[in-house]
Amino acid sequence: MSTTVIILAAGKGTRMRSQLPKVLQPLAGRPLLGHVIETAKKLQAQNIITIYGHGGELVKNRFAAEQIEWVEQAEQLGTGHAVQMTLPVLPQDGISLILYGDVPLVRQSTLEQLLEASSQSGIGMITLNVENPTGYGRIVRQAGKIQAIVEHKDANEEQRQIQEINTGIYCVSNAKLHQWLPKLSNNNVQGEYYLTDIVAMAVTDGLEIASIQPELEFEVEGVNDRLQLAALEREFQQQQAKELMQQGVHLIDPSRFDLRGHLKCGQDVQIDINVIIEGDCELGDNVQLGAGCILKNTRIAAGTKVQAYSVFENAIVGENTQIGPFARLRPGTNLGNDVHIGNFVEVKNSNIGQGSKANHFTYLGDADIGADCNIGAGTITCNYDGANKHRTVIEDNVFIGTNNSLVAPIKIGQGATTGAGSTLTRDVADHSLAVERAKQFEKANYQRPQKLKK
């Protein structure tokens, strides 16, 4: 049976007090709507129909690369009206999951369970038992079967004692949606079309409404303001931390850890406080990350130790490497095994071979550095001429003296040595010493400039 995912994402989100549409507000480094779309793709949905309204062009542009059928809800006339807008593009057969752009964390496994439960009757929903159901629609059952959804304001005293609530997430056959949605009425105080009315229609048609409950309560939590967004962020991060620790990762303090993407870890990985992981990252066995590190789309091999406040982006790091503190690896960095990158060293679009070291205050950009090299403190590869980038090649076993400027394109031959304070503009031969400095000039009795008196 083909699956369609319908995502309601037309709300303005006034309580966010933001120029950004609510469904574009970030959670764990991704827009709220992005989480829902990713889950829909994992379900291999044949169609993803997203209903947009306020800030529609911003929303559409943000997800322009996705295969989405966009449907506009020009007037905000309720959830039922929103789903009605999909009827011209909704397939006649198959089944639809109805989700919300501001309920971002419902899990793939939960929705698969809902699809399975709904496959026989053609309609199912996610419900939740809560301690305080005030304000929520209650699930009214008779002999265990769902008979109605009663909103809090309409519920009698007995119904208000019911703790099972409606989450608004449904799974309905497309044939039934085409049958029921045109029959929705706005004959109520708000003058809106409610999606909950399809439950009463299903009961009238003699259908048994399937229901499931999520494993984690936050899966069905929505976001309406900054407080709810922050609270959901923490719940999600705590769950991710719990799952990593169950896999054997040692988080020094799981309440001070943020995963804004995907992380794959080997055994005995240790992560100190306030580390942020973004994108797709991988840590090998016995990797240690110091406090305050930020990793984005980075792979670090076994045994490497990263000291505090180092920042990596699109980098590959070999085994048993020592990095930081305060190191920066920019996109295109590829470090071999047993490399040392020390404090305030920046590496960009460079390959550094096994056993090489750059321990202090150095910039290595667009460079190919061989094995067992020593890069002196204050060294810079001058890779940019104002218009184009050029590469620096440093072959194996080279010793670069302190405070060198290597003006690319340039090649330092195998086993060569360069003198401290040199600005090198020409290639250096193998096993040679290169020193390039201006002659020292002195002027006796020199008077420094003085401040002018006012």
Secondary structure as GFF3:
##gff-version 3
##sequence-region A 1 454
A	DSSP	beta_strand	3	9	.	.	.	ID=ss1
A	DSSP	three_ten_helix	14	16	.	.	.	ID=ss2
A	DSSP	three_ten_helix	22	24	.	.	.	ID=ss3
A	DSSP	beta_strand	26	27	.	.	.	ID=ss4
A	DSSP	beta_strand	30	31	.	.	.	ID=ss5
A	DSSP	alpha_helix	32	42	.	.	.	ID=ss6
A	DSSP	beta_strand	47	52	.	.	.	ID=ss7
A	DSSP	alpha_helix	56	62	.	.	.	ID=ss8
A	DSSP	beta_strand	69	72	.	.	.	ID=ss9
A	DSSP	alpha_helix	79	84	.	.	.	ID=ss10
A	DSSP	beta_strand	95	100	.	.	.	ID=ss11
A	DSSP	alpha_helix	108	118	.	.	.	ID=ss12
A	DSSP	beta_strand	123	129	.	.	.	ID=ss13
A	DSSP	beta_strand	138	142	.	.	.	ID=ss14
A	DSSP	beta_strand	145	150	.	.	.	ID=ss15
A	DSSP	three_ten_helix	152	154	.	.	.	ID=ss16
A	DSSP	alpha_helix	157	160	.	.	.	ID=ss17
A	DSSP	beta_strand	164	173	.	.	.	ID=ss18
A	DSSP	alpha_helix	174	180	.	.	.	ID=ss19
A	DSSP	three_ten_helix	181	183	.	.	.	ID=ss20
A	DSSP	alpha_helix	197	204	.	.	.	ID=ss21
A	DSSP	beta_strand	210	212	.	.	.	ID=ss22
A	DSSP	three_ten_helix	217	220	.	.	.	ID=ss23
A	DSSP	alpha_helix	226	246	.	.	.	ID=ss24
A	DSSP	beta_strand	250	251	.	.	.	ID=ss25
A	DSSP	three_ten_helix	254	256	.	.	.	ID=ss26
A	DSSP	beta_strand	257	265	.	.	.	ID=ss27
A	DSSP	beta_strand	270	271	.	.	.	ID=ss28
A	DSSP	beta_strand	275	283	.	.	.	ID=ss29
A	DSSP	beta_strand	288	289	.	.	.	ID=ss30
A	DSSP	beta_strand	294	296	.	.	.	ID=ss31
A	DSSP	beta_strand	299	300	.	.	.	ID=ss32
A	DSSP	beta_strand	305	306	.	.	.	ID=ss33
A	DSSP	beta_strand	311	313	.	.	.	ID=ss34
A	DSSP	beta_strand	315	317	.	.	.	ID=ss35
A	DSSP	beta_strand	322	323	.	.	.	ID=ss36
A	DSSP	beta_strand	328	329	.	.	.	ID=ss37
A	DSSP	beta_strand	333	335	.	.	.	ID=ss38
A	DSSP	beta_strand	340	348	.	.	.	ID=ss39
A	DSSP	beta_strand	351	352	.	.	.	ID=ss40
A	DSSP	beta_strand	357	365	.	.	.	ID=ss41
A	DSSP	beta_strand	367	369	.	.	.	ID=ss42
A	DSSP	beta_strand	374	375	.	.	.	ID=ss43
A	DSSP	beta_strand	380	382	.	.	.	ID=ss44
A	DSSP	beta_strand	392	394	.	.	.	ID=ss45
A	DSSP	beta_strand	399	400	.	.	.	ID=ss46
A	DSSP	beta_strand	405	407	.	.	.	ID=ss47
A	DSSP	beta_strand	410	412	.	.	.	ID=ss48
A	DSSP	beta_strand	417	418	.	.	.	ID=ss49
A	DSSP	beta_strand	423	424	.	.	.	ID=ss50
A	DSSP	beta_strand	433	434	.	.	.	ID=ss51
###
